[in-house]
Amino acid sequence: MSAGVYRGAGRVAVETVPVPQIGEGEVLFRVGACGICGTDLKKIHHGFVPPPQIFGHELAGTVVAVGRSVRRFKVGDRIVSFHHIPCGDCFYCERELFSQCAGYKKVGLTAGFDPNGGGFAQYVRAMPWIVERGMIVLPDDVTFEEASFVEPVNTCLKAIHKARVARGETVVVIGQGPIGLLLMMLAKLQGAGVFTSDPVEGRRAASIKFGADASFEPNHLAEEISKQTQNRGADAVVLAVPHPKLVAEALALVRPGGRVLLFAQNDPQMRIEFPAAAVGVEEKEILGSYSASIKEQAESASLVFNRRLPVKELISHRFPLSQISAALELAAHPKDDTLKVVITEQLEGGTDRESSPSMVTSK
């Protein structure tokens, strides 16, 4: 099969690799669509993990083989799959800190090499714990492209819940790329008034289109939020941009006792400075949110499947797997009209049986 293989910092090459073989309790599916995530870009461009790897974790596709003992899925099922699932029994799971569970940190999807999602390939193997609790059958009218948003919607929904966004509050979302837009829309669904910021004019226009109350250039944001809140400050600020200096700016935007949620600050080498008095005197909270939550799994799927979020309209560019280098370059260096970039390899809704692997064994 073909796959986009990470070969070192900044290098992803289309190569021919073996189709993964599945064992008992496992499933093999053909990828129908896979979104490019900012986390993928960080790993690729900064070389955070050793090569070779096959990334891609916002994925949906068609089941082409099932291992012994698999009862929930059959060949031909159209599915969306998470790549992390917690154990459900440990210290962290008992406290609903699922992303800190040791089992959660084990990636359960692979297209080869170390498990790392595998969506940038034609076929992906799902391990038993993912098959049991991390895969969802798609309604007939939901496309693979739409379904590929279930995982990122989950991560954003978790963040909005963790930021305790409530009806009637004033919320600021900094950054209006595809993730920032999802965060904005989810905060609106909670009943908050939402203002946004982005340096790219096209993204500010998209923010208004998708429901923001207003969207501002970064250098006008503080003044505008002060006007909107009678000089008090926002109740919550969600930071969807990974620049460390923006943490102090977010703290300045939020009122005393308000909350700042860091969504994009997952770089292990990043260091952040901010005024200690903002937390120690003004009692502003700094919160973090990382990855998806099994607690939000059903709700995130429902939001996508019932089209309460116009996720397909967020897709600005589609590339075949053969052009993954160009897709990654555009996602990493977006133009004025760039929102979500998706790798798509087959027609929506089809099982593409002619391209199914001729040999898939169950160990």
ABEGO torsion letter per residue (X at the ends): XBBBBBAEBGBBBBBBBBBBBBBBGBBBBBBABBBBBAAAAAAAAAGABBOBBBBEABBBBBBABBBBGBAABBBGBBBBBBABBBAGABAAAAAGBAAABAAAABBABBAEEBBAGGAABABBBBBAAAAAAABBBBBAABBAAAAAAAAAAAAAAAAAAAAGBBBGBBBBBBEABAAAAAAAAAAAAAGBBBBBBBABAAAAAAAAAAGBABBBBAAAAAAAAAAAAGGAEBABBBBABABAAAAAAAAAABBBGBBBBBAABABAABBBBBBAAAAAAAGBBBBBBBEBBAAAAAAAAAAAAAGABBAAAABABBBBAAAAAAAAAAAABBBAABBBBBBBABBBGBAGAAABBABBBBX
